[in-house]
Structure formats: structure tokens, C-alpha cells
Amino acid sequence: MTTHLLNHAPAVHLPHSVPARLDLEAGAAWSATGPRRGVSIRCERGTVWVTVEGDPEDHVLAAPAVFETHRRGRVAAQALDRARIRVEPA
């Protein structure tokens, strides 16, 4: 999975078998091209907006909500306030 932290933050590589926790300041964004089987995003703190390439709906997650997609393609999350997300393959 190739991942990117936006807002001038360095890119992060997430191995397929290892979940990752990301702390995002309000307005910061993260994106990744997910594996074939999709990705799971758990909002552990705060609120995040999530969008998936090819999905006509966007999603807002407030802790402790979980979003899972089984689509392959780019997934992006943006913190609406200070947030922590856990990202792992679905």
C-alpha cells in the first residue's frame, strides 16, 4: 500500500500485514492506494472525513467509528479536528 500524508508531511509506507496509527492535526490529510482487498479506517479520536475513489458518497467518522471499503483505489482521510486513525488492510 502506498500512502501519503498531505500538508507537506513526509510519505509513510504501510506494510500490508501491519496496522498503523496516525495522529492528524485539524486540516491534515492522509491518502493511500489500498490493496486489492480494501482498507479499514478506525477513528480512535476526533472526527475525520473519508473519501474513496469510485465511491459517490463521502463518509464522516467520529470516534470510535470504523469505515471499511473493499474497493481497490485511492482512499483519503482528512481530520476535521485533531484526530487519530488506525489504518489496516480490510
C-alpha positions as CSV (number, residue, x, y, z in Angstrom):
1,M,0.0,0.0,0.0
2,T,1.5,3.4,-0.9
3,T,0.5,6.2,1.5
4,H,0.9,9.9,1.6
5,L,0.4,12.5,4.4
6,L,-0.6,15.7,2.8
7,N,0.1,19.3,4.0
8,H,3.9,18.9,3.5
9,A,4.3,15.9,5.8
10,P,6.6,13.0,4.7
11,A,5.1,10.0,3.0
12,V,4.6,6.9,5.1
13,H,4.8,3.3,3.8
14,L,2.4,0.9,5.4
15,P,3.3,-2.8,5.0
16,H,0.2,-4.9,4.1
17,S,0.3,-7.0,7.3
18,V,1.0,-4.3,9.8
19,P,-1.7,-1.8,11.0
20,A,-0.7,1.8,11.5
21,R,-1.9,4.6,13.8
22,L,-1.7,8.1,12.5
23,D,-2.2,11.3,14.5
24,L,-3.6,14.1,12.3
25,E,-3.8,17.8,13.3
26,A,-7.0,19.6,12.3
27,G,-7.0,20.0,8.5
28,A,-4.2,17.5,7.9
29,A,-4.9,14.7,5.4
30,W,-3.7,11.2,4.6
31,S,-4.2,9.2,1.5
32,A,-3.3,5.7,0.2
33,T,-3.8,3.4,-2.7
34,G,-5.2,0.5,-0.9
35,P,-4.5,-3.2,-1.5
36,R,-6.9,-5.3,-3.7
37,R,-9.0,-6.3,-0.7
38,G,-9.5,-2.8,0.5
39,V,-8.8,-0.9,3.7
40,S,-10.3,-0.4,7.2
41,I,-10.1,3.0,8.9
42,R,-10.9,3.3,12.6
43,C,-11.3,6.8,14.0
44,E,-9.8,6.5,17.5
45,R,-10.0,10.2,18.4
46,G,-11.7,13.2,16.9
47,T,-13.5,13.4,13.6
48,V,-12.4,12.6,10.1
49,W,-13.8,12.9,6.6
50,V,-13.1,9.9,4.4
51,T,-13.5,9.5,0.6
52,V,-12.8,6.6,-1.7
53,E,-12.0,6.7,-5.4
54,G,-15.1,5.5,-7.3
55,D,-17.5,5.8,-4.3
56,P,-20.0,8.5,-4.9
57,E,-20.5,9.0,-1.2
58,D,-18.2,10.6,1.3
59,H,-18.1,9.5,5.0
60,V,-17.6,11.3,8.2
61,L,-16.3,9.3,11.1
62,A,-16.4,10.3,14.8
63,A,-14.5,8.2,17.3
64,P,-15.0,5.3,17.7
65,A,-16.5,4.7,14.3
66,V,-15.0,2.3,11.7
67,F,-15.2,2.6,7.9
68,E,-14.3,-0.3,5.7
69,T,-14.1,-0.4,1.9
70,H,-13.5,-3.4,-0.3
71,R,-12.7,-1.3,-3.3
72,R,-9.2,-1.1,-4.7
73,G,-8.1,2.5,-5.3
74,R,-7.2,5.7,-3.5
75,V,-8.6,6.3,-0.1
76,A,-8.2,9.7,1.6
77,A,-8.9,10.9,5.2
78,Q,-8.9,14.5,6.4
79,A,-9.0,15.5,10.1
80,L,-11.9,17.9,10.8
81,D,-10.4,18.4,14.3
82,R,-7.4,16.8,15.9
83,A,-7.7,13.1,15.3
84,R,-6.1,9.7,15.4
85,I,-6.9,6.9,12.9
86,R,-5.9,3.3,12.7
87,V,-5.4,2.1,9.2
88,E,-5.1,-1.6,8.1
89,P,-6.0,-3.8,5.2
90,A,-9.6,-4.9,5.2
